[in-house]
Amino acid sequence: MNIVKQRYIALFLLALLLSACRGAPFKQTPIQLERNMFKQDKYIPQDVNTFFPDKRAMRMPVEGTVARNELKLNTEYYDGKDKDGNLVKHIPIPVTMQLLKRGQNRFDVFCTPCHGRLGDGNGVVPSLNVGLIHPPDYHQARLINAPDGHFFDVMTNGIRTMMPYRYQIPVHDRWAIVAYIRALQMSQNASKADLEGYSISDSTVAAYKQQKQAEAEAQQKKQEAMQKAMADTSQSSEQLASKGEQLYKSMTCATCHTVDGSKGVGPTWKGLYGSKVKLTNGKTVTADDKYLTESIMNPNSEVVDGFNPVMPNLSDQLSAQDVKALIAYIKSLK
């Protein structure tokens, strides 16, 4: 074969090779040896299916369909209520040290910002005075005597300004938090008899009692100072009422108390001053300066009949002059 033939053959092969290069994306279906595996008759999510009137390929599950492991027949565990819809009195799972430690961990993460590490309601968020209702103290008689299901239900569904945590906290962890709340209540209200058998000396118990006594005396002095300050008449009633109206709005009193006579979470302030008020303990008192001061500084001591004891304790956020201004505003609504 001469050199000319070799060149022609080389050029032919080169042309044949270049003909396979299209220079653009290949749009035709490639060769399919197993066509049924390559292309299947199926619908992908959000696809159109003209067989149905709504033309949706994705169909709603049959009524009553329950996802795997989601059949929640145990209402006491999953809802905190018995078959009659009443809140369960006791935690429906065994309370172990492991459960308490888990509850402490979850409580520190989700609850302490508002409720504080002791459950006294003095967390970081309330101290910022950002307009939220002050969380209740877990150590008051109302919550000590509340059923365990109450705490689970509040965590699940929320209450007042507290958001529901059903999606953030699993069911088991919610019960763990309930167990830890009970432990907190016991820790702050334990008697000497409760401490028998533990390595706690009499001096420790005595120191705790002295601390509580000192706190009570400090509170008493604060109330006396407030009563003394209440007697100050340096500001006019109009000035005090104006300041009280500002506090009414900034302290979120308006969340529960109306000023137009309409019904609210708490008693309306319109016409309240000087009126006769029936309390939950059966007594009837006059809504004067003394009663209103006590209601603001110690809100759950004398609750008006027909209302729940849900008002937060504002004694750490209000000065004596603030209380006087609020009462002046209430007087102005008479």
PAPADREN-351451 format. One record per residue (C-alpha): x, y negated, z; residue in three letters. Coordinates in nm, 2 decimals. Example, Ala and Ser with C-alpha at 12.3 -4.5 7.8 and 13.67 -1.06 7.14 Angstrom:
<nodes>
<node><x>1.23</x><y>0.45</y><z>0.78</z><type>ALA</type></node>
<node><x>1.37</x><y>0.11</y><z>0.71</z><type>SER</type></node>
</nodes>
This chain:
<nodes>
<node><x>0.00</x><y>0.00</y><z>0.00</z><type>MET</type></node>
<node><x>0.15</x><y>-0.33</y><z>-0.11</z><type>ASN</type></node>
<node><x>0.16</x><y>-0.64</y><z>0.09</z><type>ILE</type></node>
<node><x>-0.14</x><y>-0.80</y><z>-0.10</z><type>VAL</type></node>
<node><x>-0.37</x><y>-0.52</y><z>-0.01</z><type>LYS</type></node>
<node><x>-0.27</x><y>-0.53</y><z>0.35</z><type>GLN</type></node>
<node><x>-0.35</x><y>-0.90</y><z>0.37</z><type>ARG</type></node>
<node><x>-0.70</x><y>-0.85</y><z>0.21</z><type>TYR</type></node>
<node><x>-0.77</x><y>-0.57</y><z>0.46</z><type>ILE</type></node>
<node><x>-0.66</x><y>-0.79</y><z>0.75</z><type>ALA</type></node>
<node><x>-0.88</x><y>-1.08</y><z>0.63</z><type>LEU</type></node>
<node><x>-1.18</x><y>-0.85</y><z>0.60</z><type>PHE</type></node>
<node><x>-1.13</x><y>-0.72</y><z>0.95</z><type>LEU</type></node>
<node><x>-1.09</x><y>-1.07</y><z>1.08</z><type>LEU</type></node>
<node><x>-1.41</x><y>-1.18</y><z>0.91</z><type>ALA</type></node>
<node><x>-1.59</x><y>-0.87</y><z>1.04</z><type>LEU</type></node>
<node><x>-1.47</x><y>-0.96</y><z>1.39</z><type>LEU</type></node>
<node><x>-1.57</x><y>-1.32</y><z>1.37</z><type>LEU</type></node>
<node><x>-1.92</x><y>-1.23</y><z>1.26</z><type>SER</type></node>
<node><x>-1.99</x><y>-1.08</y><z>1.60</z><type>ALA</type></node>
<node><x>-1.93</x><y>-1.43</y><z>1.76</z><type>CYS</type></node>
<node><x>-2.26</x><y>-1.62</y><z>1.74</z><type>ARG</type></node>
<node><x>-2.14</x><y>-1.93</y><z>1.92</z><type>GLY</type></node>
<node><x>-2.48</x><y>-1.96</y><z>2.10</z><type>ALA</type></node>
<node><x>-2.67</x><y>-1.77</y><z>2.37</z><type>PRO</type></node>
<node><x>-2.83</x><y>-1.45</y><z>2.25</z><type>PHE</type></node>
<node><x>-3.21</x><y>-1.48</y><z>2.27</z><type>LYS</type></node>
<node><x>-3.31</x><y>-1.14</y><z>2.13</z><type>GLN</type></node>
<node><x>-3.38</x><y>-0.84</y><z>2.36</z><type>THR</type></node>
<node><x>-3.07</x><y>-0.63</y><z>2.39</z><type>PRO</type></node>
<node><x>-3.06</x><y>-0.26</y><z>2.31</z><type>ILE</type></node>
<node><x>-3.25</x><y>-0.08</y><z>2.58</z><type>GLN</type></node>
<node><x>-3.18</x><y>0.29</y><z>2.62</z><type>LEU</type></node>
<node><x>-3.43</x><y>0.33</y><z>2.91</z><type>GLU</type></node>
<node><x>-3.69</x><y>0.07</y><z>2.83</z><type>ARG</type></node>
<node><x>-3.94</x><y>0.17</y><z>3.11</z><type>ASN</type></node>
<node><x>-3.67</x><y>0.11</y><z>3.38</z><type>MET</type></node>
<node><x>-3.56</x><y>-0.22</y><z>3.22</z><type>PHE</type></node>
<node><x>-3.91</x><y>-0.37</y><z>3.19</z><type>LYS</type></node>
<node><x>-4.18</x><y>-0.28</y><z>3.44</z><type>GLN</type></node>
<node><x>-4.54</x><y>-0.39</y><z>3.45</z><type>ASP</type></node>
<node><x>-4.56</x><y>-0.58</y><z>3.77</z><type>LYS</type></node>
<node><x>-4.63</x><y>-0.93</y><z>3.91</z><type>TYR</type></node>
<node><x>-4.39</x><y>-1.14</y><z>4.10</z><type>ILE</type></node>
<node><x>-4.49</x><y>-1.38</y><z>4.38</z><type>PRO</type></node>
<node><x>-4.69</x><y>-1.69</y><z>4.27</z><type>GLN</type></node>
<node><x>-4.75</x><y>-1.52</y><z>3.93</z><type>ASP</type></node>
<node><x>-5.08</x><y>-1.56</y><z>3.73</z><type>VAL</type></node>
<node><x>-5.32</x><y>-1.27</y><z>3.69</z><type>ASN</type></node>
<node><x>-5.61</x><y>-1.33</y><z>3.47</z><type>THR</type></node>
<node><x>-5.79</x><y>-1.02</y><z>3.60</z><type>PHE</type></node>
<node><x>-5.91</x><y>-1.21</y><z>3.90</z><type>PHE</type></node>
<node><x>-6.14</x><y>-1.51</y><z>3.89</z><type>PRO</type></node>
<node><x>-5.90</x><y>-1.73</y><z>4.08</z><type>ASP</type></node>
<node><x>-5.61</x><y>-1.61</y><z>3.85</z><type>LYS</type></node>
<node><x>-5.38</x><y>-1.54</y><z>4.15</z><type>ARG</type></node>
<node><x>-5.17</x><y>-1.23</y><z>4.15</z><type>ALA</type></node>
<node><x>-5.11</x><y>-1.25</y><z>4.52</z><type>MET</type></node>
<node><x>-5.42</x><y>-1.13</y><z>4.71</z><type>ARG</type></node>
<node><x>-5.54</x><y>-1.19</y><z>5.06</z><type>MET</type></node>
<node><x>-5.51</x><y>-0.89</y><z>5.30</z><type>PRO</type></node>
<node><x>-5.82</x><y>-0.69</y><z>5.36</z><type>VAL</type></node>
<node><x>-6.02</x><y>-0.83</y><z>5.66</z><type>GLU</type></node>
<node><x>-5.90</x><y>-0.67</y><z>5.98</z><type>GLY</type></node>
<node><x>-5.55</x><y>-0.59</y><z>5.84</z><type>THR</type></node>
<node><x>-5.29</x><y>-0.58</y><z>6.12</z><type>VAL</type></node>
<node><x>-4.92</x><y>-0.60</y><z>6.05</z><type>ALA</type></node>
<node><x>-4.70</x><y>-0.32</y><z>6.17</z><type>ARG</type></node>
<node><x>-4.63</x><y>-0.35</y><z>6.55</z><type>ASN</type></node>
<node><x>-4.87</x><y>-0.65</y><z>6.57</z><type>GLU</type></node>
<node><x>-5.17</x><y>-0.47</y><z>6.72</z><type>LEU</type></node>
<node><x>-5.20</x><y>-0.66</y><z>7.05</z><type>LYS</type></node>
<node><x>-5.47</x><y>-0.47</y><z>7.24</z><type>LEU</type></node>
<node><x>-5.31</x><y>-0.54</y><z>7.58</z><type>ASN</type></node>
<node><x>-5.47</x><y>-0.88</y><z>7.64</z><type>THR</type></node>
<node><x>-5.33</x><y>-0.91</y><z>7.99</z><type>GLU</type></node>
<node><x>-4.98</x><y>-0.89</y><z>7.85</z><type>TYR</type></node>
<node><x>-5.02</x><y>-1.09</y><z>7.53</z><type>TYR</type></node>
<node><x>-5.28</x><y>-1.35</y><z>7.64</z><type>ASP</type></node>
<node><x>-5.24</x><y>-1.36</y><z>8.02</z><type>GLY</type></node>
<node><x>-5.62</x><y>-1.28</y><z>8.06</z><type>LYS</type></node>
<node><x>-5.82</x><y>-0.98</y><z>8.14</z><type>ASP</type></node>
<node><x>-6.10</x><y>-0.83</y><z>7.92</z><type>LYS</type></node>
<node><x>-6.35</x><y>-1.08</y><z>8.07</z><type>ASP</type></node>
<node><x>-6.13</x><y>-1.38</y><z>7.97</z><type>GLY</type></node>
<node><x>-6.01</x><y>-1.45</y><z>8.33</z><type>ASN</type></node>
<node><x>-5.65</x><y>-1.54</y><z>8.40</z><type>LEU</type></node>
<node><x>-5.46</x><y>-1.25</y><z>8.54</z><type>VAL</type></node>
<node><x>-5.36</x><y>-1.29</y><z>8.91</z><type>LYS</type></node>
<node><x>-5.03</x><y>-1.10</y><z>8.88</z><type>HIS</type></node>
<node><x>-4.76</x><y>-1.05</y><z>8.62</z><type>ILE</type></node>
<node><x>-4.85</x><y>-0.74</y><z>8.42</z><type>PRO</type></node>
<node><x>-4.50</x><y>-0.61</y><z>8.39</z><type>ILE</type></node>
<node><x>-4.25</x><y>-0.49</y><z>8.66</z><type>PRO</type></node>
<node><x>-4.06</x><y>-0.78</y><z>8.82</z><type>VAL</type></node>
<node><x>-3.69</x><y>-0.68</y><z>8.82</z><type>THR</type></node>
<node><x>-3.37</x><y>-0.87</y><z>8.88</z><type>MET</type></node>
<node><x>-3.30</x><y>-0.85</y><z>8.51</z><type>GLN</type></node>
<node><x>-3.64</x><y>-1.01</y><z>8.44</z><type>LEU</type></node>
<node><x>-3.56</x><y>-1.29</y><z>8.69</z><type>LEU</type></node>
<node><x>-3.22</x><y>-1.36</y><z>8.54</z><type>LYS</type></node>
<node><x>-3.38</x><y>-1.38</y><z>8.20</z><type>ARG</type></node>
<node><x>-3.64</x><y>-1.61</y><z>8.33</z><type>GLY</type></node>
<node><x>-3.38</x><y>-1.84</y><z>8.49</z><type>GLN</type></node>
<node><x>-3.20</x><y>-1.86</y><z>8.16</z><type>ASN</type></node>
<node><x>-3.51</x><y>-1.94</y><z>7.96</z><type>ARG</type></node>
<node><x>-3.63</x><y>-2.18</y><z>8.23</z><type>PHE</type></node>
<node><x>-3.30</x><y>-2.37</y><z>8.22</z><type>ASP</type></node>
<node><x>-3.32</x><y>-2.40</y><z>7.84</z><type>VAL</type></node>
<node><x>-3.69</x><y>-2.49</y><z>7.79</z><type>PHE</type></node>
<node><x>-3.83</x><y>-2.62</y><z>8.12</z><type>CYS</type></node>
<node><x>-3.56</x><y>-2.81</y><z>8.32</z><type>THR</type></node>
<node><x>-3.56</x><y>-3.12</y><z>8.09</z><type>PRO</type></node>
<node><x>-3.90</x><y>-3.21</y><z>8.22</z><type>CYS</type></node>
<node><x>-3.96</x><y>-3.00</y><z>8.53</z><type>HIS</type></node>
<node><x>-3.61</x><y>-3.01</y><z>8.68</z><type>GLY</type></node>
<node><x>-3.40</x><y>-2.72</y><z>8.80</z><type>ARG</type></node>
<node><x>-3.60</x><y>-2.69</y><z>9.13</z><type>LEU</type></node>
<node><x>-3.94</x><y>-2.72</y><z>8.95</z><type>GLY</type></node>
<node><x>-4.02</x><y>-3.04</y><z>9.14</z><type>ASP</type></node>
<node><x>-4.10</x><y>-3.23</y><z>8.82</z><type>GLY</type></node>
<node><x>-3.79</x><y>-3.46</y><z>8.85</z><type>ASN</type></node>
<node><x>-3.62</x><y>-3.36</y><z>8.52</z><type>GLY</type></node>
<node><x>-3.42</x><y>-3.58</y><z>8.30</z><type>VAL</type></node>
<node><x>-3.70</x><y>-3.67</y><z>8.06</z><type>VAL</type></node>
<node><x>-3.94</x><y>-3.82</y><z>8.33</z><type>PRO</type></node>
<node><x>-3.65</x><y>-4.02</y><z>8.47</z><type>SER</type></node>
<node><x>-3.62</x><y>-4.20</y><z>8.14</z><type>LEU</type></node>
<node><x>-3.97</x><y>-4.35</y><z>8.18</z><type>ASN</type></node>
<node><x>-4.06</x><y>-4.30</y><z>7.81</z><type>VAL</type></node>
<node><x>-4.43</x><y>-4.30</y><z>7.88</z><type>GLY</type></node>
<node><x>-4.49</x><y>-3.93</y><z>7.94</z><type>LEU</type></node>
<node><x>-4.72</x><y>-3.80</y><z>8.22</z><type>ILE</type></node>
<node><x>-4.49</x><y>-3.70</y><z>8.51</z><type>HIS</type></node>
<node><x>-4.48</x><y>-3.32</y><z>8.53</z><type>PRO</type></node>
<node><x>-4.64</x><y>-3.16</y><z>8.84</z><type>PRO</type></node>
<node><x>-4.45</x><y>-3.03</y><z>9.13</z><type>ASP</type></node>
<node><x>-4.46</x><y>-2.65</y><z>9.13</z><type>TYR</type></node>
<node><x>-4.43</x><y>-2.65</y><z>9.51</z><type>HIS</type></node>
<node><x>-4.77</x><y>-2.81</y><z>9.58</z><type>GLN</type></node>
<node><x>-5.05</x><y>-2.59</y><z>9.72</z><type>ALA</type></node>
<node><x>-5.25</x><y>-2.60</y><z>9.40</z><type>ARG</type></node>
<node><x>-4.98</x><y>-2.44</y><z>9.19</z><type>LEU</type></node>
<node><x>-4.86</x><y>-2.21</y><z>9.46</z><type>ILE</type></node>
<node><x>-5.21</x><y>-2.06</y><z>9.48</z><type>ASN</type></node>
<node><x>-5.26</x><y>-2.06</y><z>9.11</z><type>ALA</type></node>
<node><x>-5.27</x><y>-1.71</y><z>8.94</z><type>PRO</type></node>
<node><x>-4.97</x><y>-1.60</y><z>8.74</z><type>ASP</type></node>
<node><x>-5.17</x><y>-1.61</y><z>8.42</z><type>GLY</type></node>
<node><x>-5.21</x><y>-1.99</y><z>8.46</z><type>HIS</type></node>
<node><x>-4.84</x><y>-2.05</y><z>8.40</z><type>PHE</type></node>
<node><x>-4.84</x><y>-1.81</y><z>8.11</z><type>PHE</type></node>
<node><x>-5.14</x><y>-1.98</y><z>7.96</z><type>ASP</type></node>
<node><x>-4.99</x><y>-2.33</y><z>7.99</z><type>VAL</type></node>
<node><x>-4.67</x><y>-2.21</y><z>7.82</z><type>MET</type></node>
<node><x>-4.87</x><y>-2.04</y><z>7.55</z><type>THR</type></node>
<node><x>-5.12</x><y>-2.32</y><z>7.47</z><type>ASN</type></node>
<node><x>-4.97</x><y>-2.63</y><z>7.63</z><type>GLY</type></node>
<node><x>-5.16</x><y>-2.88</y><z>7.85</z><type>ILE</type></node>
<node><x>-5.20</x><y>-3.25</y><z>7.84</z><type>ARG</type></node>
<node><x>-4.87</x><y>-3.40</y><z>7.70</z><type>THR</type></node>
<node><x>-4.69</x><y>-3.06</y><z>7.72</z><type>MET</type></node>
<node><x>-4.66</x><y>-2.89</y><z>7.39</z><type>MET</type></node>
<node><x>-4.74</x><y>-2.52</y><z>7.34</z><type>PRO</type></node>
<node><x>-4.43</x><y>-2.29</y><z>7.34</z><type>TYR</type></node>
<node><x>-4.60</x><y>-1.98</y><z>7.19</z><type>ARG</type></node>
<node><x>-4.37</x><y>-1.99</y><z>6.89</z><type>TYR</type></node>
<node><x>-4.04</x><y>-2.09</y><z>7.06</z><type>GLN</type></node>
<node><x>-4.07</x><y>-1.84</y><z>7.36</z><type>ILE</type></node>
<node><x>-4.16</x><y>-1.47</y><z>7.30</z><type>PRO</type></node>
<node><x>-4.42</x><y>-1.31</y><z>7.52</z><type>VAL</type></node>
<node><x>-4.17</x><y>-1.12</y><z>7.74</z><type>HIS</type></node>
<node><x>-3.97</x><y>-1.43</y><z>7.80</z><type>ASP</type></node>
<node><x>-4.28</x><y>-1.63</y><z>7.90</z><type>ARG</type></node>
<node><x>-4.35</x><y>-1.37</y><z>8.17</z><type>TRP</type></node>
<node><x>-3.99</x><y>-1.39</y><z>8.27</z><type>ALA</type></node>
<node><x>-4.02</x><y>-1.76</y><z>8.32</z><type>ILE</type></node>
<node><x>-4.34</x><y>-1.71</y><z>8.53</z><type>VAL</type></node>
<node><x>-4.14</x><y>-1.47</y><z>8.76</z><type>ALA</type></node>
<node><x>-3.87</x><y>-1.72</y><z>8.80</z><type>TYR</type></node>
<node><x>-4.12</x><y>-2.00</y><z>8.88</z><type>ILE</type></node>
<node><x>-4.25</x><y>-1.78</y><z>9.16</z><type>ARG</type></node>
<node><x>-3.90</x><y>-1.73</y><z>9.28</z><type>ALA</type></node>
<node><x>-3.84</x><y>-2.11</y><z>9.29</z><type>LEU</type></node>
<node><x>-4.16</x><y>-2.16</y><z>9.49</z><type>GLN</type></node>
<node><x>-4.05</x><y>-1.90</y><z>9.74</z><type>MET</type></node>
<node><x>-3.71</x><y>-2.05</y><z>9.77</z><type>SER</type></node>
<node><x>-3.85</x><y>-2.40</y><z>9.85</z><type>GLN</type></node>
<node><x>-4.12</x><y>-2.28</y><z>10.09</z><type>ASN</type></node>
<node><x>-3.97</x><y>-1.98</y><z>10.27</z><type>ALA</type></node>
<node><x>-4.03</x><y>-1.94</y><z>10.64</z><type>SER</type></node>
<node><x>-3.78</x><y>-1.80</y><z>10.89</z><type>LYS</type></node>
<node><x>-3.97</x><y>-1.47</y><z>10.88</z><type>ALA</type></node>
<node><x>-3.93</x><y>-1.45</y><z>10.51</z><type>ASP</type></node>
<node><x>-3.55</x><y>-1.49</y><z>10.55</z><type>LEU</type></node>
<node><x>-3.52</x><y>-1.20</y><z>10.80</z><type>GLU</type></node>
<node><x>-3.28</x><y>-0.94</y><z>10.67</z><type>GLY</type></node>
<node><x>-3.08</x><y>-1.19</y><z>10.47</z><type>TYR</type></node>
<node><x>-2.74</x><y>-1.34</y><z>10.55</z><type>SER</type></node>
<node><x>-2.88</x><y>-1.68</y><z>10.64</z><type>ILE</type></node>
<node><x>-2.79</x><y>-1.82</y><z>10.98</z><type>SER</type></node>
<node><x>-3.02</x><y>-2.01</y><z>11.21</z><type>ASP</type></node>
<node><x>-2.80</x><y>-2.32</y><z>11.16</z><type>SER</type></node>
<node><x>-2.88</x><y>-2.31</y><z>10.79</z><type>THR</type></node>
<node><x>-3.25</x><y>-2.29</y><z>10.86</z><type>VAL</type></node>
<node><x>-3.22</x><y>-2.58</y><z>11.10</z><type>ALA</type></node>
<node><x>-3.03</x><y>-2.79</y><z>10.85</z><type>ALA</type></node>
<node><x>-3.30</x><y>-2.73</y><z>10.59</z><type>TYR</type></node>
<node><x>-3.57</x><y>-2.84</y><z>10.84</z><type>LYS</type></node>
<node><x>-3.37</x><y>-3.15</y><z>10.93</z><type>GLN</type></node>
<node><x>-3.34</x><y>-3.23</y><z>10.56</z><type>GLN</type></node>
<node><x>-3.71</x><y>-3.20</y><z>10.51</z><type>LYS</type></node>
<node><x>-3.77</x><y>-3.41</y><z>10.82</z><type>GLN</type></node>
<node><x>-3.54</x><y>-3.68</y><z>10.69</z><type>ALA</type></node>
<node><x>-3.71</x><y>-3.68</y><z>10.36</z><type>GLU</type></node>
<node><x>-4.05</x><y>-3.72</y><z>10.53</z><type>ALA</type></node>
<node><x>-3.92</x><y>-4.01</y><z>10.74</z><type>GLU</type></node>
<node><x>-3.77</x><y>-4.18</y><z>10.44</z><type>ALA</type></node>
<node><x>-4.11</x><y>-4.15</y><z>10.26</z><type>GLN</type></node>
<node><x>-4.28</x><y>-4.29</y><z>10.57</z><type>GLN</type></node>
<node><x>-4.04</x><y>-4.59</y><z>10.58</z><type>LYS</type></node>
<node><x>-4.10</x><y>-4.64</y><z>10.21</z><type>LYS</type></node>
<node><x>-4.47</x><y>-4.65</y><z>10.26</z><type>GLN</type></node>
<node><x>-4.44</x><y>-4.90</y><z>10.55</z><type>GLU</type></node>
<node><x>-4.22</x><y>-5.12</y><z>10.34</z><type>ALA</type></node>
<node><x>-4.47</x><y>-5.10</y><z>10.06</z><type>MET</type></node>
<node><x>-4.75</x><y>-5.20</y><z>10.29</z><type>GLN</type></node>
<node><x>-4.55</x><y>-5.49</y><z>10.41</z><type>LYS</type></node>
<node><x>-4.47</x><y>-5.60</y><z>10.06</z><type>ALA</type></node>
<node><x>-4.84</x><y>-5.57</y><z>9.97</z><type>MET</type></node>
<node><x>-4.91</x><y>-5.85</y><z>10.22</z><type>ALA</type></node>
<node><x>-4.69</x><y>-6.09</y><z>10.01</z><type>ASP</type></node>
<node><x>-4.91</x><y>-6.35</y><z>9.84</z><type>THR</type></node>
<node><x>-4.64</x><y>-6.54</y><z>9.65</z><type>SER</type></node>
<node><x>-4.80</x><y>-6.46</y><z>9.32</z><type>GLN</type></node>
<node><x>-5.15</x><y>-6.56</y><z>9.22</z><type>SER</type></node>
<node><x>-5.41</x><y>-6.29</y><z>9.16</z><type>SER</type></node>
<node><x>-5.42</x><y>-6.38</y><z>8.79</z><type>GLU</type></node>
<node><x>-5.04</x><y>-6.32</y><z>8.76</z><type>GLN</type></node>
<node><x>-5.06</x><y>-5.99</y><z>8.95</z><type>LEU</type></node>
<node><x>-5.36</x><y>-5.88</y><z>8.74</z><type>ALA</type></node>
<node><x>-5.17</x><y>-5.96</y><z>8.42</z><type>SER</type></node>
<node><x>-4.87</x><y>-5.76</y><z>8.53</z><type>LYS</type></node>
<node><x>-5.10</x><y>-5.48</y><z>8.64</z><type>GLY</type></node>
<node><x>-5.25</x><y>-5.47</y><z>8.29</z><type>GLU</type></node>
<node><x>-4.90</x><y>-5.44</y><z>8.14</z><type>GLN</type></node>
<node><x>-4.82</x><y>-5.15</y><z>8.38</z><type>LEU</type></node>
<node><x>-5.15</x><y>-4.99</y><z>8.30</z><type>TYR</type></node>
<node><x>-5.03</x><y>-4.96</y><z>7.94</z><type>LYS</type></node>
<node><x>-4.66</x><y>-4.90</y><z>7.99</z><type>SER</type></node>
<node><x>-4.70</x><y>-4.63</y><z>8.26</z><type>MET</type></node>
<node><x>-4.96</x><y>-4.45</y><z>8.04</z><type>THR</type></node>
<node><x>-5.24</x><y>-4.50</y><z>8.30</z><type>CYS</type></node>
<node><x>-5.46</x><y>-4.55</y><z>8.00</z><type>ALA</type></node>
<node><x>-5.41</x><y>-4.19</y><z>7.91</z><type>THR</type></node>
<node><x>-5.64</x><y>-4.08</y><z>8.19</z><type>CYS</type></node>
<node><x>-5.82</x><y>-4.39</y><z>8.32</z><type>HIS</type></node>
<node><x>-6.05</x><y>-4.60</y><z>8.11</z><type>THR</type></node>
<node><x>-6.13</x><y>-4.97</y><z>8.18</z><type>VAL</type></node>
<node><x>-6.47</x><y>-4.99</y><z>8.00</z><type>ASP</type></node>
<node><x>-6.67</x><y>-4.75</y><z>8.22</z><type>GLY</type></node>
<node><x>-6.64</x><y>-4.45</y><z>7.97</z><type>SER</type></node>
<node><x>-6.55</x><y>-4.11</y><z>8.10</z><type>LYS</type></node>
<node><x>-6.19</x><y>-4.00</y><z>8.11</z><type>GLY</type></node>
<node><x>-5.96</x><y>-3.74</y><z>8.26</z><type>VAL</type></node>
<node><x>-5.96</x><y>-3.96</y><z>8.58</z><type>GLY</type></node>
<node><x>-6.21</x><y>-4.20</y><z>8.73</z><type>PRO</type></node>
<node><x>-6.27</x><y>-4.52</y><z>8.53</z><type>THR</type></node>
<node><x>-6.12</x><y>-4.83</y><z>8.68</z><type>TRP</type></node>
<node><x>-6.42</x><y>-5.05</y><z>8.57</z><type>LYS</type></node>
<node><x>-6.62</x><y>-5.13</y><z>8.89</z><type>GLY</type></node>
<node><x>-6.40</x><y>-4.90</y><z>9.10</z><type>LEU</type></node>
<node><x>-6.27</x><y>-5.15</y><z>9.35</z><type>TYR</type></node>
<node><x>-6.51</x><y>-5.17</y><z>9.65</z><type>GLY</type></node>
<node><x>-6.72</x><y>-4.88</y><z>9.54</z><type>SER</type></node>
<node><x>-6.80</x><y>-4.57</y><z>9.74</z><type>LYS</type></node>
<node><x>-6.60</x><y>-4.27</y><z>9.63</z><type>VAL</type></node>
<node><x>-6.69</x><y>-3.91</y><z>9.71</z><type>LYS</type></node>
<node><x>-6.38</x><y>-3.69</y><z>9.75</z><type>LEU</type></node>
<node><x>-6.33</x><y>-3.32</y><z>9.69</z><type>THR</type></node>
<node><x>-6.31</x><y>-3.26</y><z>10.06</z><type>ASN</type></node>
<node><x>-6.66</x><y>-3.39</y><z>10.11</z><type>GLY</type></node>
<node><x>-6.57</x><y>-3.72</y><z>10.26</z><type>LYS</type></node>
<node><x>-6.69</x><y>-4.05</y><z>10.12</z><type>THR</type></node>
<node><x>-6.45</x><y>-4.35</y><z>10.13</z><type>VAL</type></node>
<node><x>-6.44</x><y>-4.71</y><z>10.00</z><type>THR</type></node>
<node><x>-6.20</x><y>-4.78</y><z>9.72</z><type>ALA</type></node>
<node><x>-6.02</x><y>-5.06</y><z>9.89</z><type>ASP</type></node>
<node><x>-5.65</x><y>-5.16</y><z>9.89</z><type>ASP</type></node>
<node><x>-5.55</x><y>-4.89</y><z>10.14</z><type>LYS</type></node>
<node><x>-5.73</x><y>-4.61</y><z>9.95</z><type>TYR</type></node>
<node><x>-5.60</x><y>-4.72</y><z>9.61</z><type>LEU</type></node>
<node><x>-5.24</x><y>-4.75</y><z>9.74</z><type>THR</type></node>
<node><x>-5.26</x><y>-4.40</y><z>9.88</z><type>GLU</type></node>
<node><x>-5.41</x><y>-4.27</y><z>9.55</z><type>SER</type></node>
<node><x>-5.13</x><y>-4.42</y><z>9.35</z><type>ILE</type></node>
<node><x>-4.84</x><y>-4.31</y><z>9.58</z><type>MET</type></node>
<node><x>-4.98</x><y>-3.98</y><z>9.69</z><type>ASN</type></node>
<node><x>-5.23</x><y>-3.89</y><z>9.41</z><type>PRO</type></node>
<node><x>-5.33</x><y>-3.54</y><z>9.51</z><type>ASN</type></node>
<node><x>-5.40</x><y>-3.62</y><z>9.88</z><type>SER</type></node>
<node><x>-5.76</x><y>-3.76</y><z>9.83</z><type>GLU</type></node>
<node><x>-5.90</x><y>-3.65</y><z>9.49</z><type>VAL</type></node>
<node><x>-6.23</x><y>-3.79</y><z>9.36</z><type>VAL</type></node>
<node><x>-6.50</x><y>-3.52</y><z>9.34</z><type>ASP</type></node>
<node><x>-6.55</x><y>-3.40</y><z>8.98</z><type>GLY</type></node>
<node><x>-6.19</x><y>-3.45</y><z>8.87</z><type>PHE</type></node>
<node><x>-5.89</x><y>-3.22</y><z>8.88</z><type>ASN</type></node>
<node><x>-5.57</x><y>-3.31</y><z>9.08</z><type>PRO</type></node>
<node><x>-5.35</x><y>-3.37</y><z>8.77</z><type>VAL</type></node>
<node><x>-5.22</x><y>-3.72</y><z>8.83</z><type>MET</type></node>
<node><x>-4.84</x><y>-3.72</y><z>8.85</z><type>PRO</type></node>
<node><x>-4.66</x><y>-3.87</y><z>9.15</z><type>ASN</type></node>
<node><x>-4.53</x><y>-4.21</y><z>9.06</z><type>LEU</type></node>
<node><x>-4.38</x><y>-4.31</y><z>9.40</z><type>SER</type></node>
<node><x>-4.03</x><y>-4.30</y><z>9.26</z><type>ASP</type></node>
<node><x>-4.12</x><y>-4.52</y><z>8.96</z><type>GLN</type></node>
<node><x>-4.33</x><y>-4.79</y><z>9.11</z><type>LEU</type></node>
<node><x>-4.23</x><y>-5.07</y><z>9.35</z><type>SER</type></node>
<node><x>-4.46</x><y>-5.21</y><z>9.61</z><type>ALA</type></node>
<node><x>-4.51</x><y>-5.52</y><z>9.39</z><type>GLN</type></node>
<node><x>-4.60</x><y>-5.28</y><z>9.10</z><type>ASP</type></node>
<node><x>-4.87</x><y>-5.11</y><z>9.31</z><type>VAL</type></node>
<node><x>-5.00</x><y>-5.45</y><z>9.42</z><type>LYS</type></node>
<node><x>-5.02</x><y>-5.56</y><z>9.06</z><type>ALA</type></node>
<node><x>-5.21</x><y>-5.24</y><z>8.96</z><type>LEU</type></node>
<node><x>-5.46</x><y>-5.29</y><z>9.24</z><type>ILE</type></node>
<node><x>-5.50</x><y>-5.66</y><z>9.13</z><type>ALA</type></node>
<node><x>-5.58</x><y>-5.54</y><z>8.78</z><type>TYR</type></node>
<node><x>-5.84</x><y>-5.29</y><z>8.92</z><type>ILE</type></node>
<node><x>-6.00</x><y>-5.57</y><z>9.12</z><type>LYS</type></node>
<node><x>-6.02</x><y>-5.79</y><z>8.81</z><type>SER</type></node>
<node><x>-6.23</x><y>-5.52</y><z>8.64</z><type>LEU</type></node>
<node><x>-6.50</x><y>-5.54</y><z>8.91</z><type>LYS</type></node>
</nodes>
